[in-house]
Amino acid sequence: MRRQLVLIAAMSTALMMVGVGCEKKPKLDTDVQKASYAIGQQIGNNLKTQSIEFDADVLATSIKEASQGKESRLKPEEMQQALTKMQETLMKKQSEKADKNKSEGTTFLEKNKAAAGVKTSASGLQYTIEKEGAGKTPALTDNVKAHYKGTLINGEKFDSSYDRGQPAEFPVSGVIKGWTEALQMMKVGGKMKLFVPPDLGYGASERPGIPANSVLVFEVELMDVVAGNSPPKAAPSKKR
């Protein structure tokens, strides 16, 4: 969270340097105006992504006053207290959300394991075989090419190689545990649907588009096996 606040501060500083206006509909004619708007978009999107509650009007006014050299209306200790309280509130919300996701995920998996065609491995990975392949089965040391789509249990999509128009290539050992296990059960030409528990996915770590403790649902189509490991180009990697 501290790194996030530093990032916000750095972006705000950049915005001060190019200038800020308080117009509701500022002109975007000059390079400075366009750059100012672009940085404002970055700040807004960053705050939204982090689920930080803020007052846009107060934020804009504060940036403008600081860029004009006006004295802060809050003392340094008051600002620190406000940021600390915001951090504590955000962490509490994230923890509550993670607990809720874990509970909902457990309920989903418990119900899903009884669905027609669903198999459960010893690790807890649930899967269905949509299409049997006839080609090679990848080993842990291989690279693979695969098409995939990833969604949350509510159907919300967070990633798709189909949308990018080309399969992803990555090491079997370089992806989340659920994928590594599933790929070694597949043959080229095969297709599986995976229901990945949090401990085989990203666990309590929050990722872009993926809340903490999320059960991940993937449709995976194995296109090819390529010998030898190389850095993943696009896939649900361990360091996503």
C-alpha atoms as an extended CHARMM CRD file, in Angstrom:
* protein
*
       240  EXT
         1         1  MET       CA              0.0000000000        0.0000000000        0.0000000000  PROA      1               0.0000000000
         2         2  ARG       CA              2.9080000000        2.3290000000        0.7780000000  PROA      2               0.0000000000
         3         3  ARG       CA              4.2500000000        1.8020000000       -2.7310000000  PROA      3               0.0000000000
         4         4  GLN       CA              0.8170000000        2.5940000000       -4.1230000000  PROA      4               0.0000000000
         5         5  LEU       CA              0.6850000000        5.9110000000       -2.2550000000  PROA      5               0.0000000000
         6         6  VAL       CA              4.1770000000        6.7630000000       -3.4910000000  PROA      6               0.0000000000
         7         7  LEU       CA              3.0200000000        6.0690000000       -7.0470000000  PROA      7               0.0000000000
         8         8  ILE       CA              0.0070000000        8.3280000000       -6.6070000000  PROA      8               0.0000000000
         9         9  ALA       CA              2.2470000000       11.0570000000       -5.2050000000  PROA      9               0.0000000000
        10        10  ALA       CA              4.6680000000       10.7660000000       -8.1130000000  PROA      10              0.0000000000
        11        11  MET       CA              1.8720000000       10.9800000000      -10.6550000000  PROA      11              0.0000000000
        12        12  SER       CA              0.3810000000       13.9690000000       -8.8660000000  PROA      12              0.0000000000
        13        13  THR       CA              3.7640000000       15.6990000000       -8.9280000000  PROA      13              0.0000000000
        14        14  ALA       CA              3.9810000000       15.1500000000      -12.6790000000  PROA      14              0.0000000000
        15        15  LEU       CA              0.5320000000       16.6480000000      -13.0530000000  PROA      15              0.0000000000
        16        16  MET       CA              1.6200000000       19.7610000000      -11.1500000000  PROA      16              0.0000000000
        17        17  MET       CA              4.5150000000       20.2090000000      -13.5540000000  PROA      17              0.0000000000
        18        18  VAL       CA              2.3010000000       20.3990000000      -16.6440000000  PROA      18              0.0000000000
        19        19  GLY       CA             -0.3900000000       22.4900000000      -14.9710000000  PROA      19              0.0000000000
        20        20  VAL       CA             -3.9500000000       21.7980000000      -13.8510000000  PROA      20              0.0000000000
        21        21  GLY       CA             -7.1750000000       23.6500000000      -14.5150000000  PROA      21              0.0000000000
        22        22  CYS       CA            -10.4170000000       23.3790000000      -12.5910000000  PROA      22              0.0000000000
        23        23  GLU       CA            -12.6800000000       23.6920000000      -15.6080000000  PROA      23              0.0000000000
        24        24  LYS       CA            -15.2910000000       21.0030000000      -15.8740000000  PROA      24              0.0000000000
        25        25  LYS       CA            -14.6320000000       20.6640000000      -19.5880000000  PROA      25              0.0000000000
        26        26  PRO       CA            -11.0830000000       21.8550000000      -20.2540000000  PROA      26              0.0000000000
        27        27  LYS       CA             -9.8560000000       22.3890000000      -23.7870000000  PROA      27              0.0000000000
        28        28  LEU       CA             -7.5620000000       19.7760000000      -25.2290000000  PROA      28              0.0000000000
        29        29  ASP       CA             -5.9600000000       21.8040000000      -27.9920000000  PROA      29              0.0000000000
        30        30  THR       CA             -2.3150000000       22.1160000000      -26.9400000000  PROA      30              0.0000000000
        31        31  ASP       CA              0.2660000000       19.4550000000      -26.1550000000  PROA      31              0.0000000000
        32        32  VAL       CA              0.3550000000       20.5940000000      -22.5200000000  PROA      32              0.0000000000
        33        33  GLN       CA             -3.4240000000       20.3130000000      -22.2260000000  PROA      33              0.0000000000
        34        34  LYS       CA             -3.4170000000       16.8570000000      -23.7630000000  PROA      34              0.0000000000
        35        35  ALA       CA             -0.5370000000       15.7160000000      -21.5400000000  PROA      35              0.0000000000
        36        36  SER       CA             -2.3230000000       17.1160000000      -18.4710000000  PROA      36              0.0000000000
        37        37  TYR       CA             -5.4860000000       15.2540000000      -19.3840000000  PROA      37              0.0000000000
        38        38  ALA       CA             -3.5580000000       12.0350000000      -20.0550000000  PROA      38              0.0000000000
        39        39  ILE       CA             -1.8350000000       12.1730000000      -16.6650000000  PROA      39              0.0000000000
        40        40  GLY       CA             -5.1670000000       12.9130000000      -15.0090000000  PROA      40              0.0000000000
        41        41  GLN       CA             -6.5730000000        9.7910000000      -16.6400000000  PROA      41              0.0000000000
        42        42  GLN       CA             -3.6640000000        7.7790000000      -15.2740000000  PROA      42              0.0000000000
        43        43  ILE       CA             -4.2200000000        9.0990000000      -11.7680000000  PROA      43              0.0000000000
        44        44  GLY       CA             -7.9580000000        8.4500000000      -11.9190000000  PROA      44              0.0000000000
        45        45  ASN       CA             -7.5630000000        4.9450000000      -13.2800000000  PROA      45              0.0000000000
        46        46  ASN       CA             -4.8660000000        4.1720000000      -10.7200000000  PROA      46              0.0000000000
        47        47  LEU       CA             -7.0760000000        5.2710000000       -7.8360000000  PROA      47              0.0000000000
        48        48  LYS       CA            -10.0310000000        3.3400000000       -9.2510000000  PROA      48              0.0000000000
        49        49  THR       CA             -7.9680000000        0.1810000000       -9.7030000000  PROA      49              0.0000000000
        50        50  GLN       CA             -6.8440000000        0.3650000000       -6.0790000000  PROA      50              0.0000000000
        51        51  SER       CA            -10.4410000000        0.9730000000       -4.9360000000  PROA      51              0.0000000000
        52        52  ILE       CA             -9.3280000000        4.1170000000       -3.1100000000  PROA      52              0.0000000000
        53        53  GLU       CA            -12.1840000000        6.3840000000       -2.0900000000  PROA      53              0.0000000000
        54        54  PHE       CA            -11.4050000000       10.0250000000       -2.8630000000  PROA      54              0.0000000000
        55        55  ASP       CA            -13.0150000000       13.3770000000       -3.6410000000  PROA      55              0.0000000000
        56        56  ALA       CA            -12.0460000000       14.3550000000       -7.1910000000  PROA      56              0.0000000000
        57        57  ASP       CA            -12.8380000000       18.0490000000       -6.6770000000  PROA      57              0.0000000000
        58        58  VAL       CA            -10.7500000000       18.2770000000       -3.5090000000  PROA      58              0.0000000000
        59        59  LEU       CA             -7.9140000000       16.3800000000       -5.1830000000  PROA      59              0.0000000000
        60        60  ALA       CA             -7.8910000000       18.7550000000       -8.1670000000  PROA      60              0.0000000000
        61        61  THR       CA             -8.0170000000       21.8070000000       -5.8800000000  PROA      61              0.0000000000
        62        62  SER       CA             -5.1660000000       20.5000000000       -3.7220000000  PROA      62              0.0000000000
        63        63  ILE       CA             -2.9760000000       19.8570000000       -6.7750000000  PROA      63              0.0000000000
        64        64  LYS       CA             -3.6950000000       23.3150000000       -8.1330000000  PROA      64              0.0000000000
        65        65  GLU       CA             -2.9540000000       25.0320000000       -4.8110000000  PROA      65              0.0000000000
        66        66  ALA       CA              0.2970000000       23.1120000000       -4.3840000000  PROA      66              0.0000000000
        67        67  SER       CA              1.4050000000       23.9240000000       -7.9420000000  PROA      67              0.0000000000
        68        68  GLN       CA              0.7460000000       27.6130000000       -7.2310000000  PROA      68              0.0000000000
        69        69  GLY       CA              2.8820000000       27.5090000000       -4.1250000000  PROA      69              0.0000000000
        70        70  LYS       CA              0.0160000000       28.0840000000       -1.7050000000  PROA      70              0.0000000000
        71        71  GLU       CA              0.4230000000       26.9360000000        1.8630000000  PROA      71              0.0000000000
        72        72  SER       CA             -1.2250000000       23.6200000000        2.6730000000  PROA      72              0.0000000000
        73        73  ARG       CA             -4.4710000000       23.8640000000        4.6060000000  PROA      73              0.0000000000
        74        74  LEU       CA             -3.4970000000       20.7240000000        6.5130000000  PROA      74              0.0000000000
        75        75  LYS       CA             -0.4680000000       20.3400000000        8.7320000000  PROA      75              0.0000000000
        76        76  PRO       CA              2.0320000000       17.6090000000        7.7780000000  PROA      76              0.0000000000
        77        77  GLU       CA              0.9250000000       15.4440000000       10.7090000000  PROA      77              0.0000000000
        78        78  GLU       CA             -2.7310000000       15.8690000000        9.6890000000  PROA      78              0.0000000000
        79        79  MET       CA             -1.9620000000       14.7550000000        6.1550000000  PROA      79              0.0000000000
        80        80  GLN       CA             -0.0430000000       11.7430000000        7.4480000000  PROA      80              0.0000000000
        81        81  GLN       CA             -2.9270000000       10.8240000000        9.7540000000  PROA      81              0.0000000000
        82        82  ALA       CA             -5.4050000000       11.0990000000        6.8770000000  PROA      82              0.0000000000
        83        83  LEU       CA             -3.2830000000        8.8780000000        4.6070000000  PROA      83              0.0000000000
        84        84  THR       CA             -2.7360000000        6.3490000000        7.3830000000  PROA      84              0.0000000000
        85        85  LYS       CA             -6.4590000000        6.1690000000        8.0700000000  PROA      85              0.0000000000
        86        86  MET       CA             -7.1620000000        5.7400000000        4.3560000000  PROA      86              0.0000000000
        87        87  GLN       CA             -4.6000000000        2.9390000000        4.2010000000  PROA      87              0.0000000000
        88        88  GLU       CA             -6.1590000000        1.1780000000        7.1940000000  PROA      88              0.0000000000
        89        89  THR       CA             -9.6480000000        1.4970000000        5.7000000000  PROA      89              0.0000000000
        90        90  LEU       CA             -8.4760000000        0.1510000000        2.3570000000  PROA      90              0.0000000000
        91        91  MET       CA             -6.6710000000       -2.8010000000        3.9440000000  PROA      91              0.0000000000
        92        92  LYS       CA             -9.7680000000       -3.6430000000        5.9750000000  PROA      92              0.0000000000
        93        93  LYS       CA            -11.9470000000       -3.5680000000        2.8690000000  PROA      93              0.0000000000
        94        94  GLN       CA             -9.4610000000       -5.7280000000        0.9610000000  PROA      94              0.0000000000
        95        95  SER       CA             -9.3300000000       -8.2470000000        3.8060000000  PROA      95              0.0000000000
        96        96  GLU       CA            -13.1230000000       -8.4250000000        4.0150000000  PROA      96              0.0000000000
        97        97  LYS       CA            -13.3490000000       -8.8460000000        0.2440000000  PROA      97              0.0000000000
        98        98  ALA       CA            -10.7080000000      -11.5870000000        0.2700000000  PROA      98              0.0000000000
        99        99  ASP       CA            -12.5720000000      -13.4640000000        3.0260000000  PROA      99              0.0000000000
       100       100  LYS       CA            -15.8210000000      -13.1520000000        1.0920000000  PROA      100             0.0000000000
       101       101  ASN       CA            -14.2090000000      -14.4130000000       -2.1150000000  PROA      101             0.0000000000
       102       102  LYS       CA            -12.7310000000      -17.3780000000       -0.2670000000  PROA      102             0.0000000000
       103       103  SER       CA            -16.0990000000      -18.3180000000        1.2240000000  PROA      103             0.0000000000
       104       104  GLU       CA            -17.9270000000      -17.9370000000       -2.0960000000  PROA      104             0.0000000000
       105       105  GLY       CA            -15.1950000000      -19.8880000000       -3.8800000000  PROA      105             0.0000000000
       106       106  THR       CA            -15.3950000000      -22.7560000000       -1.4140000000  PROA      106             0.0000000000
       107       107  THR       CA            -19.1720000000      -22.9240000000       -1.8370000000  PROA      107             0.0000000000
       108       108  PHE       CA            -18.8190000000      -22.8400000000       -5.6330000000  PROA      108             0.0000000000
       109       109  LEU       CA            -16.2390000000      -25.6390000000       -5.7500000000  PROA      109             0.0000000000
       110       110  GLU       CA            -18.2170000000      -27.8150000000       -3.3510000000  PROA      110             0.0000000000
       111       111  LYS       CA            -21.2610000000      -27.5570000000       -5.5900000000  PROA      111             0.0000000000
       112       112  ASN       CA            -19.3170000000      -27.7340000000       -8.8430000000  PROA      112             0.0000000000
       113       113  LYS       CA            -17.5480000000      -31.0130000000       -8.0280000000  PROA      113             0.0000000000
       114       114  ALA       CA            -20.9020000000      -32.7840000000       -8.2410000000  PROA      114             0.0000000000
       115       115  ALA       CA            -21.6760000000      -31.3690000000      -11.7110000000  PROA      115             0.0000000000
       116       116  ALA       CA            -21.8040000000      -33.7250000000      -14.6750000000  PROA      116             0.0000000000
       117       117  GLY       CA            -18.3830000000      -34.4850000000      -16.1550000000  PROA      117             0.0000000000
       118       118  VAL       CA            -16.3930000000      -32.6600000000      -13.4810000000  PROA      118             0.0000000000
       119       119  LYS       CA            -13.3580000000      -34.4980000000      -12.1450000000  PROA      119             0.0000000000
       120       120  THR       CA            -11.3000000000      -33.5150000000       -9.1170000000  PROA      120             0.0000000000
       121       121  SER       CA             -7.5760000000      -34.2510000000       -8.8280000000  PROA      121             0.0000000000
       122       122  ALA       CA             -5.7000000000      -34.9680000000       -5.5990000000  PROA      122             0.0000000000
       123       123  SER       CA             -4.5950000000      -31.3270000000       -5.4400000000  PROA      123             0.0000000000
       124       124  GLY       CA             -8.1790000000      -30.0740000000       -5.5530000000  PROA      124             0.0000000000
       125       125  LEU       CA             -8.0960000000      -28.9650000000       -9.1920000000  PROA      125             0.0000000000
       126       126  GLN       CA            -11.4720000000      -29.4670000000      -10.8430000000  PROA      126             0.0000000000
       127       127  TYR       CA            -11.7260000000      -29.9700000000      -14.5900000000  PROA      127             0.0000000000
       128       128  THR       CA            -13.8000000000      -31.2670000000      -17.4440000000  PROA      128             0.0000000000
       129       129  ILE       CA            -12.4590000000      -32.7180000000      -20.6660000000  PROA      129             0.0000000000
       130       130  GLU       CA            -14.1430000000      -30.8380000000      -23.4820000000  PROA      130             0.0000000000
       131       131  LYS       CA            -12.1730000000      -32.5410000000      -26.2470000000  PROA      131             0.0000000000
       132       132  GLU       CA             -9.6640000000      -35.3760000000      -26.2090000000  PROA      132             0.0000000000
       133       133  GLY       CA             -6.4490000000      -34.5820000000      -28.0230000000  PROA      133             0.0000000000
       134       134  ALA       CA             -4.4740000000      -36.9790000000      -30.1580000000  PROA      134             0.0000000000
       135       135  GLY       CA             -1.0260000000      -35.3910000000      -30.1060000000  PROA      135             0.0000000000
       136       136  LYS       CA              1.8870000000      -35.1480000000      -27.6960000000  PROA      136             0.0000000000
       137       137  THR       CA              1.4890000000      -34.6160000000      -23.9640000000  PROA      137             0.0000000000
       138       138  PRO       CA              3.7900000000      -31.8480000000      -22.6640000000  PROA      138             0.0000000000
       139       139  ALA       CA              6.3830000000      -32.4850000000      -19.9740000000  PROA      139             0.0000000000
       140       140  LEU       CA              7.2830000000      -30.0690000000      -17.1960000000  PROA      140             0.0000000000
       141       141  THR       CA             10.3720000000      -28.9640000000      -19.1530000000  PROA      141             0.0000000000
       142       142  ASP       CA              8.4460000000      -28.1620000000      -22.3440000000  PROA      142             0.0000000000
       143       143  ASN       CA              6.9840000000      -24.9710000000      -23.7240000000  PROA      143             0.0000000000
       144       144  VAL       CA              3.4540000000      -25.0240000000      -25.0720000000  PROA      144             0.0000000000
       145       145  LYS       CA              1.2400000000      -22.9770000000      -27.3180000000  PROA      145             0.0000000000
       146       146  ALA       CA             -2.3170000000      -22.6700000000      -26.0980000000  PROA      146             0.0000000000
       147       147  HSD       CA             -5.4720000000      -20.6710000000      -26.5910000000  PROA      147             0.0000000000
       148       148  TYR       CA             -7.3580000000      -19.8370000000      -23.4180000000  PROA      148             0.0000000000
       149       149  LYS       CA            -10.0040000000      -17.7020000000      -21.7980000000  PROA      149             0.0000000000
       150       150  GLY       CA            -10.0750000000      -16.9110000000      -18.1000000000  PROA      150             0.0000000000
       151       151  THR       CA            -13.0930000000      -15.8040000000      -16.0890000000  PROA      151             0.0000000000
       152       152  LEU       CA            -14.1410000000      -15.4410000000      -12.4710000000  PROA      152             0.0000000000
       153       153  ILE       CA            -16.9520000000      -17.6230000000      -11.1110000000  PROA      153             0.0000000000
       154       154  ASN       CA            -19.4100000000      -14.8020000000      -11.8460000000  PROA      154             0.0000000000
       155       155  GLY       CA            -18.5070000000      -15.0530000000      -15.5330000000  PROA      155             0.0000000000
       156       156  GLU       CA            -16.4600000000      -11.8500000000      -15.6240000000  PROA      156             0.0000000000
       157       157  LYS       CA            -13.5950000000      -12.2520000000      -18.1110000000  PROA      157             0.0000000000
       158       158  PHE       CA            -10.1240000000      -11.1280000000      -17.0700000000  PROA      158             0.0000000000
       159       159  ASP       CA             -7.9570000000      -12.5280000000      -19.8680000000  PROA      159             0.0000000000
       160       160  SER       CA             -8.2230000000      -14.1980000000      -23.2700000000  PROA      160             0.0000000000
       161       161  SER       CA             -5.7260000000      -15.1790000000      -25.9380000000  PROA      161             0.0000000000
       162       162  TYR       CA             -8.6850000000      -15.4840000000      -28.3150000000  PROA      162             0.0000000000
       163       163  ASP       CA             -9.2880000000      -11.7540000000      -27.9560000000  PROA      163             0.0000000000
       164       164  ARG       CA             -5.6500000000      -11.0890000000      -28.8610000000  PROA      164             0.0000000000
       165       165  GLY       CA             -6.0040000000      -13.2050000000      -31.9800000000  PROA      165             0.0000000000
       166       166  GLN       CA             -3.0880000000      -15.5650000000      -31.3210000000  PROA      166             0.0000000000
       167       167  PRO       CA             -2.2480000000      -18.4130000000      -28.9370000000  PROA      167             0.0000000000
       168       168  ALA       CA              0.0580000000      -17.7910000000      -25.9970000000  PROA      168             0.0000000000
       169       169  GLU       CA              3.4420000000      -19.5220000000      -25.7300000000  PROA      169             0.0000000000
       170       170  PHE       CA              4.9080000000      -20.2650000000      -22.3000000000  PROA      170             0.0000000000
       171       171  PRO       CA              6.7780000000      -22.8570000000      -20.2050000000  PROA      171             0.0000000000
       172       172  VAL       CA              4.6710000000      -25.5160000000      -18.5230000000  PROA      172             0.0000000000
       173       173  SER       CA              6.6220000000      -24.7820000000      -15.3260000000  PROA      173             0.0000000000
       174       174  GLY       CA              6.1340000000      -21.0210000000      -15.6150000000  PROA      174             0.0000000000
       175       175  VAL       CA              2.4100000000      -20.7690000000      -14.9870000000  PROA      175             0.0000000000
       176       176  ILE       CA              0.1130000000      -21.1260000000      -11.9820000000  PROA      176             0.0000000000
       177       177  LYS       CA              0.0160000000      -24.5570000000      -10.3140000000  PROA      177             0.0000000000
       178       178  GLY       CA             -3.4340000000      -25.3940000000      -11.6300000000  PROA      178             0.0000000000
       179       179  TRP       CA             -2.2740000000      -24.8700000000      -15.2030000000  PROA      179             0.0000000000
       180       180  THR       CA              0.9920000000      -26.7490000000      -14.7530000000  PROA      180             0.0000000000
       181       181  GLU       CA             -0.9490000000      -29.7610000000      -13.4920000000  PROA      181             0.0000000000
       182       182  ALA       CA             -3.6340000000      -29.6040000000      -16.1680000000  PROA      182             0.0000000000
       183       183  LEU       CA             -1.2700000000      -29.1790000000      -19.1150000000  PROA      183             0.0000000000
       184       184  GLN       CA              0.5200000000      -32.4020000000      -18.2120000000  PROA      184             0.0000000000
       185       185  MET       CA             -2.7970000000      -34.2360000000      -18.4690000000  PROA      185             0.0000000000
       186       186  MET       CA             -3.5620000000      -32.8780000000      -21.9450000000  PROA      186             0.0000000000
       187       187  LYS       CA             -2.6060000000      -33.8690000000      -25.4610000000  PROA      187             0.0000000000
       188       188  VAL       CA             -2.1660000000      -31.5350000000      -28.4030000000  PROA      188             0.0000000000
       189       189  GLY       CA             -5.5550000000      -30.8610000000      -29.9420000000  PROA      189             0.0000000000
       190       190  GLY       CA             -7.3070000000      -31.3240000000      -26.6190000000  PROA      190             0.0000000000
       191       191  LYS       CA             -9.4310000000      -28.8460000000      -24.7320000000  PROA      191             0.0000000000
       192       192  MET       CA            -10.2130000000      -28.6770000000      -21.0170000000  PROA      192             0.0000000000
       193       193  LYS       CA            -12.1910000000      -26.4740000000      -18.7010000000  PROA      193             0.0000000000
       194       194  LEU       CA            -10.4380000000      -25.8050000000      -15.4090000000  PROA      194             0.0000000000
       195       195  PHE       CA            -11.8190000000      -24.6750000000      -12.0760000000  PROA      195             0.0000000000
       196       196  VAL       CA             -8.7560000000      -23.5210000000      -10.1810000000  PROA      196             0.0000000000
       197       197  PRO       CA             -8.9090000000      -23.0880000000       -6.3840000000  PROA      197             0.0000000000
       198       198  PRO       CA             -7.0790000000      -20.0390000000       -4.9870000000  PROA      198             0.0000000000
       199       199  ASP       CA             -4.1680000000      -22.1210000000       -3.6320000000  PROA      199             0.0000000000
       200       200  LEU       CA             -3.5210000000      -23.3980000000       -7.1730000000  PROA      200             0.0000000000
       201       201  GLY       CA             -3.9370000000      -19.9310000000       -8.6590000000  PROA      201             0.0000000000
       202       202  TYR       CA             -2.9290000000      -16.6010000000       -7.1190000000  PROA      202             0.0000000000
       203       203  GLY       CA             -4.0550000000      -17.2340000000       -3.5550000000  PROA      203             0.0000000000
       204       204  ALA       CA             -4.5000000000      -14.1310000000       -1.4330000000  PROA      204             0.0000000000
       205       205  SER       CA             -2.6060000000      -11.9680000000       -3.9320000000  PROA      205             0.0000000000
       206       206  GLU       CA             -4.7650000000       -9.5050000000       -5.8370000000  PROA      206             0.0000000000
       207       207  ARG       CA             -3.9980000000       -9.2160000000       -9.5510000000  PROA      207             0.0000000000
       208       208  PRO       CA             -5.3500000000       -6.9310000000      -12.2890000000  PROA      208             0.0000000000
       209       209  GLY       CA             -8.9280000000       -8.0790000000      -12.8300000000  PROA      209             0.0000000000
       210       210  ILE       CA             -8.5280000000      -10.8760000000      -10.2890000000  PROA      210             0.0000000000
       211       211  PRO       CA             -9.5640000000      -10.2130000000       -6.6750000000  PROA      211             0.0000000000
       212       212  ALA       CA             -7.7360000000      -11.9660000000       -3.8360000000  PROA      212             0.0000000000
       213       213  ASN       CA             -8.7300000000      -15.5910000000       -3.1190000000  PROA      213             0.0000000000
       214       214  SER       CA            -10.5620000000      -15.9580000000       -6.4210000000  PROA      214             0.0000000000
       215       215  VAL       CA            -11.5000000000      -19.2900000000       -7.9460000000  PROA      215             0.0000000000
       216       216  LEU       CA            -10.4170000000      -19.0640000000      -11.5850000000  PROA      216             0.0000000000
       217       217  VAL       CA            -12.2690000000      -20.6780000000      -14.4810000000  PROA      217             0.0000000000
       218       218  PHE       CA            -10.2790000000      -21.3560000000      -17.6400000000  PROA      218             0.0000000000
       219       219  GLU       CA            -11.0350000000      -22.8050000000      -21.0360000000  PROA      219             0.0000000000
       220       220  VAL       CA             -7.7110000000      -24.1520000000      -22.3320000000  PROA      220             0.0000000000
       221       221  GLU       CA             -6.9900000000      -25.4700000000      -25.8050000000  PROA      221             0.0000000000
       222       222  LEU       CA             -3.5510000000      -27.0570000000      -26.2810000000  PROA      222             0.0000000000
       223       223  MET       CA             -2.2640000000      -26.1440000000      -29.7480000000  PROA      223             0.0000000000
       224       224  ASP       CA              1.3350000000      -27.3820000000      -29.7600000000  PROA      224             0.0000000000
       225       225  VAL       CA              4.2780000000      -28.5360000000      -27.6400000000  PROA      225             0.0000000000
       226       226  VAL       CA              7.6860000000      -26.9260000000      -28.0810000000  PROA      226             0.0000000000
       227       227  ALA       CA             10.7690000000      -28.3970000000      -26.4210000000  PROA      227             0.0000000000
       228       228  GLY       CA             12.7690000000      -26.2050000000      -24.0460000000  PROA      228             0.0000000000
       229       229  ASN       CA             11.8320000000      -23.4690000000      -21.5930000000  PROA      229             0.0000000000
       230       230  SER       CA             11.6860000000      -19.7470000000      -22.3770000000  PROA      230             0.0000000000
       231       231  PRO       CA             10.0550000000      -16.7600000000      -20.6450000000  PROA      231             0.0000000000
       232       232  PRO       CA              6.2490000000      -16.7150000000      -21.0180000000  PROA      232             0.0000000000
       233       233  LYS       CA              4.8970000000      -14.3290000000      -23.6470000000  PROA      233             0.0000000000
       234       234  ALA       CA              1.3440000000      -14.3380000000      -22.3680000000  PROA      234             0.0000000000
       235       235  ALA       CA             -0.3140000000      -16.6990000000      -19.9210000000  PROA      235             0.0000000000
       236       236  PRO       CA             -1.5160000000      -16.8870000000      -16.3100000000  PROA      236             0.0000000000
       237       237  SER       CA              2.0700000000      -16.8660000000      -15.0320000000  PROA      237             0.0000000000
       238       238  LYS       CA              3.2590000000      -17.2510000000      -11.4660000000  PROA      238             0.0000000000
       239       239  LYS       CA              4.2540000000      -13.5640000000      -11.4630000000  PROA      239             0.0000000000
       240       240  ARG       CA              1.2430000000      -12.2420000000      -13.3110000000  PROA      240             0.0000000000
